[in-house]
């Protein structure tokens, strides 16, 4: 009965969503959009939805498909809230005699330099048993469909894995005139100078096929910090974990029994915030891994996408095509009305505004909107997820007007010359701020 009522609610939402409403009291905003030279120089869409009246009050190209970039993380957020539960599973284990057998759950926080709660680390550090990793089988690739292979050494594109460690990156920090420290320290021996001096700025790179890193023979900039993804393997995980714990860790093939236990590492909503505010791609991809592990007992993120397609997107305004959890994939396509559909679902899932808004960057306060907006009357009024890749800039989220109206909006921009992104962002902020102050 509960599922039936939910389906009816979603169907009712779609019937509203498919109506293109041009409300008379937003004629001035329509004119702003029509007269904007920077917006009409490319393909854009804008949908505005009144959350109290449950209807669209503005829509321009709202049923057209766009590349969402990191707006995709809103969809990942909903999947995590529905499938994962309140807590992050950090480790699955079983004790057999003097051995501790461990399985990964996809948790991205283990030994992460910013996210680690030390719960899993302390559990492993305190045991007096011999630790064995039982490798997990991942059915999808370590890169998602549509990712740019030339970004293999970019900080924002670590490999997906069943048991991440150190965020699956090596962190390099400046120490001295021409020296870098590595974390984990075991990668120090894999760092060398480029064979010949290179002109220009300092450069750090990695081999495409191995964990060999090179730095140019140029002065390292002061306070230089960079994260470079490493090529993940179970044997590398065991080595890094053994070095960190200061004790032997082995590899073991072992059929998982029914009496395994779970160590939880943190709260799901806290990790969602860590994903959404800085737009962390790695956390987003690993969220899908954890959802797959929790819901289907295996690491196959395509199952999560199929679940979303069959259980959620069926009732959306338009077809949804999403191929990853982060938005790095250029194959992803959604409409502004789809984003509104999702924002309404998130509102129904988390009715408490303070809790819901905490998962989004707040304009003028934090995250990717910190410098895009200024507070109005001393308070933030925009709580939205950005989405940025080459020739793409989007904002989708919630807007509170001075009169107290609660609105959901999706403002999407695609296919512009990339050096215009700053001007587009400024124009969007001007229009959203106008709506805040006028309505």
C-alpha positions in Angstrom: 0.0 0.0 0.0 2.8 2.4 0.9 4.5 1.8 -2.5 1.2 2.3 -4.3 0.6 5.7 -2.6 4.2 6.7 -3.4 3.7 5.9 -7.0 0.4 7.9 -7.1 2.2 10.9 -5.4 5.0 10.7 -8.0 2.6 10.4 -10.9 0.7 13.5 -9.6 4.0 15.3 -9.5 4.8 14.5 -13.1 1.4 15.7 -14.3 2.2 19.1 -12.7 5.7 18.9 -14.0 4.7 18.4 -17.7 2.7 21.6 -17.7 4.6 24.6 -19.0 3.3 27.5 -16.9 4.0 31.2 -17.7 2.8 33.0 -14.6 2.0 36.6 -15.1 3.7 37.8 -12.0 7.0 36.5 -13.4 6.8 38.5 -16.7 9.7 40.7 -15.6 11.9 37.7 -15.1 11.0 36.4 -18.5 12.0 39.7 -20.0 15.3 39.5 -18.1 16.0 36.1 -19.6 14.9 37.2 -23.1 17.0 40.3 -23.1 20.2 38.8 -21.6 22.9 38.8 -24.3 25.1 36.4 -22.4 22.3 33.8 -21.9 21.0 33.9 -25.4 24.4 33.3 -26.8 24.1 29.6 -26.0 21.6 26.9 -25.0 20.0 27.4 -21.6 17.0 26.2 -19.6 15.3 27.6 -16.5 12.5 26.0 -14.5 11.0 27.5 -11.3 8.6 25.6 -9.1 6.5 26.8 -6.2 6.9 24.2 -3.4 3.9 25.3 -1.5 1.5 25.6 -4.5 3.0 22.5 -6.1 3.2 24.0 -9.5 5.7 25.4 -12.0 5.6 29.2 -12.1 8.3 29.6 -14.8 9.7 27.4 -17.5 12.1 28.0 -20.4 13.4 24.9 -22.2 12.5 23.0 -19.1 11.8 19.8 -21.1 15.0 19.9 -23.1 18.0 17.7 -22.2 21.2 19.1 -20.9 24.5 17.7 -19.6 24.1 18.0 -15.8 27.8 17.8 -14.7 27.8 17.7 -10.9 24.0 18.3 -10.7 24.2 14.5 -11.0 25.3 14.4 -7.4 21.7 15.3 -6.4 20.6 12.0 -7.9 23.4 10.2 -6.1 22.2 11.8 -2.9 18.7 10.5 -3.3 20.0 7.0 -4.1 22.1 7.1 -0.9 19.2 8.2 1.3 16.9 5.6 -0.1 19.3 2.6 -0.3 22.1 3.1 2.2 20.4 3.9 5.5 21.6 6.2 8.3 25.2 4.9 8.6 28.2 4.3 6.4 29.4 0.7 6.4 33.1 0.9 6.8 34.2 -2.7 7.0 32.7 -6.2 6.8 34.6 -8.8 8.8 34.6 -12.3 10.4 36.9 -13.9 12.9 38.3 -17.3 12.3 40.7 -18.6 15.0 43.7 -16.3 15.1 42.7 -14.6 11.9 40.6 -11.5 11.1 39.1 -11.7 7.6 38.0 -8.3 6.1 35.9 -7.3 3.1 35.5 -3.8 1.6 32.2 -2.1 1.5 33.1 0.7 -0.9 33.5 3.2 2.0 35.7 6.1 0.6 36.6 7.5 4.0 39.2 4.9 5.2 42.5 6.8 5.9 41.2 9.7 3.8 43.2 12.8 4.7 40.0 14.8 5.3 37.2 12.3 5.9 38.6 9.4 8.0 36.8 9.0 11.4 39.5 6.5 12.5 36.8 4.1 13.5 37.9 1.4 11.1 41.6 2.2 11.6 41.3 1.8 15.4 39.4 -1.5 15.0 42.2 -2.9 12.8 45.0 -1.4 14.9 43.7 -2.9 18.2 43.2 -6.4 17.0 45.8 -9.0 17.9 44.7 -11.3 15.1 46.4 -11.6 11.7 44.5 -9.5 9.2 43.6 -10.9 5.8 41.9 -9.0 3.0 39.4 -11.0 1.0 39.4 -9.2 -2.4 36.0 -8.0 -3.6 34.8 -8.5 -7.2 33.8 -5.3 -9.0 31.5 -5.8 -12.0 31.7 -2.3 -13.3 34.9 -0.6 -14.5 37.3 1.5 -12.4 36.3 4.4 -14.6 32.6 5.1 -15.5 31.3 5.4 -19.1 32.0 8.8 -20.6 35.0 9.8 -18.4 37.9 11.5 -20.0 40.9 9.1 -20.0 43.4 12.0 -20.4 42.3 13.1 -16.9 43.8 9.9 -15.3 46.2 12.0 -13.2 43.7 14.7 -12.2 42.9 15.0 -8.5 39.1 14.9 -9.2 39.2 11.5 -11.0 40.5 8.8 -8.7 39.8 5.2 -9.6 36.6 3.5 -8.3 37.4 0.5 -6.0 35.8 -2.0 -3.6 38.0 -1.0 -0.6 39.4 2.6 -1.1 42.4 3.7 0.9 43.8 7.2 1.3 41.1 8.4 -1.1 42.9 6.4 -3.8 45.3 9.3 -4.3 48.9 10.2 -3.4 49.2 13.6 -1.7 52.3 15.6 -2.6 53.3 18.5 -0.3 56.1 21.0 -0.8 59.0 20.7 1.6 62.1 22.8 0.8 63.3 24.4 -2.4 62.8 21.5 -4.8 61.4 18.7 -2.7 58.0 17.0 -2.3 56.8 14.8 0.5 54.4 12.0 -0.3 51.5 10.6 1.7 51.5 7.6 1.9 55.2 7.7 2.4 55.8 4.5 0.5 55.3 6.4 -2.7 58.4 8.6 -2.0 60.6 6.1 -3.8 58.3 6.2 -6.9 58.9 10.0 -7.3 61.7 11.1 -9.7 62.7 14.1 -11.8 61.7 14.4 -15.4 64.6 13.2 -17.6 65.2 16.7 -19.0 64.6 20.1 -17.5 61.3 21.6 -18.7 60.7 25.3 -19.3 57.7 27.0 -17.7 55.9 26.4 -14.5 56.5 23.5 -12.1 54.9 20.3 -13.2 53.9 17.0 -11.5 52.8 14.0 -13.5 52.2 10.2 -13.4 52.8 7.4 -15.8 49.6 6.2 -17.6 50.4 2.5 -16.9 52.2 2.5 -13.6 52.5 4.3 -10.2 55.6 6.2 -11.3 55.5 10.0 -10.7 57.7 12.7 -12.1 58.3 16.3 -11.1 60.0 18.9 -13.3 63.4 20.4 -12.3 61.8 23.7 -11.4 61.4 25.3 -7.9 58.4 23.8 -6.1 55.9 26.6 -5.4 55.6 27.5 -1.7 52.8 25.6 0.1 52.3 23.4 -3.0 49.8 20.6 -2.4 48.5 18.2 -5.1 46.6 14.9 -5.1 47.4 12.5 -7.9 45.3 9.2 -8.3 47.2 6.0 -8.1 46.5 2.8 -10.0 44.6 0.7 -7.5 45.1 -3.1 -6.8 44.4 -5.4 -4.0 48.1 -6.1 -3.5 48.8 -2.3 -3.3 46.0 -2.0 -0.7 47.5 -4.7 1.4 51.0 -3.1 1.2 49.6 0.3 2.2 47.5 -1.1 5.0 50.4 -3.1 6.4 52.7 -0.1 6.3 50.2 2.1 8.0 49.3 -0.4 10.8 52.8 -1.5 11.3 51.9 -5.2 11.1 51.5 -7.9 8.5 48.4 -8.0 6.3 47.7 -10.8 3.9 45.5 -11.6 0.9 43.1 -14.6 1.1 40.5 -16.1 -1.2 37.6 -17.1 1.0 33.9 -17.6 0.4 32.0 -15.1 2.4 30.1 -16.8 5.3 26.7 -15.7 6.6 27.9 -14.6 10.0 30.0 -11.5 9.0 29.7 -8.4 11.0 29.9 -4.7 10.0 31.9 -1.8 11.5 30.2 1.5 10.7 32.4 4.5 10.1 30.1 7.5 10.2 26.7 9.1 9.3 25.4 9.0 5.8 24.1 12.6 5.8 27.5 13.9 7.0 29.2 12.2 4.1 26.6 13.5 1.7 27.5 17.0 2.9 31.2 16.3 2.3 30.3 15.2 -1.2 27.9 18.0 -2.1 29.6 21.2 -0.8 33.0 20.8 -2.5 31.5 18.6 -5.2 33.7 15.6 -4.5 33.6 13.1 -7.4 35.3 10.3 -5.6 32.8 10.2 -2.7 29.9 10.3 -5.3 31.2 7.3 -7.1 31.8 5.3 -4.0 28.3 6.2 -2.7 27.0 4.1 -5.6 29.4 1.3 -4.7 28.1 1.3 -1.2 24.5 1.4 -2.3 25.1 -1.6 -4.6 26.8 -3.5 -1.8 24.1 -2.8 0.7 21.1 -3.3 -1.6 22.2 -6.0 -3.9 25.1 -7.7 -2.1 27.6 -7.0 -4.9 29.6 -4.2 -6.4 27.7 -3.4 -9.6 26.7 0.2 -9.8 24.6 -0.5 -12.9 22.1 -2.3 -10.6 21.7 1.0 -8.7 21.1 2.9 -11.9 18.6 0.4 -13.0 16.9 0.6 -9.6 16.6 4.4 -9.9 15.3 4.1 -13.5 12.6 1.6 -12.6 11.6 2.9 -9.1 12.2 6.7 -9.4 12.7 8.0 -13.0 9.5 6.2 -14.3 7.5 9.0 -12.7 9.7 11.9 -13.8 8.7 14.5 -16.4 11.2 13.4 -19.0 13.6 10.5 -19.7 16.7 10.5 -17.5 20.0 9.2 -18.7 22.7 9.0 -16.0 25.9 6.8 -16.3 27.9 7.7 -13.2 27.5 9.1 -9.7 29.6 12.3 -10.0 28.7 14.0 -13.3 32.1 13.5 -14.9 30.4 11.5 -17.7 29.6 13.5 -20.8 26.9 10.9 -21.5 24.7 12.1 -18.7 21.5 13.9 -19.9 18.6 15.3 -17.8 16.2 18.2 -18.2 15.6 21.1 -15.8 12.2 19.7 -15.1 13.8 16.4 -14.1 15.9 18.3 -11.6 12.8 19.9 -10.2 11.2 16.4 -9.9 14.2 15.3 -7.9 14.3 18.4 -5.7 10.6 17.8 -4.8 11.4 14.2 -3.9 14.3 15.3 -1.7 11.9 17.8 0.0 9.4 15.0 0.7 12.3 12.7 1.9 13.7 15.4 4.2 10.9 17.8 5.1 13.1 19.6 7.7 14.5 22.5 5.8 17.6 22.9 8.0 18.6 19.3 7.5 17.9 19.4 3.8 19.7 22.7 3.2 22.7 21.5 5.1 23.4 19.0 2.3 23.6 21.9 -0.3 26.1 24.7 -0.7 24.7 27.9 0.7 25.1 31.0 -1.4 27.5 33.4 0.2 28.4 31.0 3.0 30.1 27.7 1.9 30.8 25.2 -0.8 30.8 26.0 -4.5 28.4 28.9 -4.0 30.4 30.8 -1.4 31.6 33.5 -3.7 28.7 33.4 -6.2 26.1 35.0 -4.0 26.0 37.5 -1.2 23.7 37.2 1.8 20.5 39.2 1.6 19.3 40.8 4.8 22.1 39.0 6.6 21.0 35.5 5.6 21.7 33.0 2.8 18.7 32.5 0.4 20.1 30.0 -2.2 20.8 26.4 -1.4 21.8 24.7 -4.6 24.2 22.2 -6.3 26.4 23.5 -9.0 27.5 21.6 -12.0 30.7 22.6 -13.9 32.7 21.0 -16.7 33.9 22.4 -20.0 31.1 24.4 -21.6 28.6 23.5 -18.8 27.5 25.5 -15.8 24.4 24.7 -13.9 22.7 25.5 -10.6 19.8 23.5 -9.2 18.3 23.8 -5.7 16.1 25.8 -3.4 15.4 29.5 -3.2 13.7 31.4 -0.4 12.3 34.8 -1.3 11.9 37.9 0.9 8.2 37.2 1.2 8.9 33.7 2.4 8.0 31.8 -0.7 9.8 28.4 -1.0 10.9 27.7 -4.6 12.8 25.0 -6.3 14.8 26.0 -9.4 17.0 24.5 -12.1 19.1 26.8 -14.2 21.2 24.9 -16.8 23.7 26.2 -19.4 25.4 24.1 -22.1 27.4 24.5 -25.2 29.0 27.9 -24.7 32.6 29.0 -25.3 34.3 28.0 -22.0 35.9 31.4 -21.2 32.4 32.8 -20.7 31.6 30.7 -17.7 32.3 33.5 -15.2 30.0 35.9 -17.0 27.2 33.3 -17.2 27.6 32.5 -13.5 27.3 36.3 -12.7 24.2 36.7 -14.8 22.5 33.7 -13.2 23.2 35.1 -9.7 21.8 38.4 -10.8 18.5 36.8 -11.9 18.2 34.5 -8.9 18.9 37.4 -6.5 16.3 39.5 -8.3 13.7 36.8 -7.7 14.7 36.6 -4.1 14.3 40.4 -3.6 11.1 40.8 -5.7 8.9 37.8 -4.9 
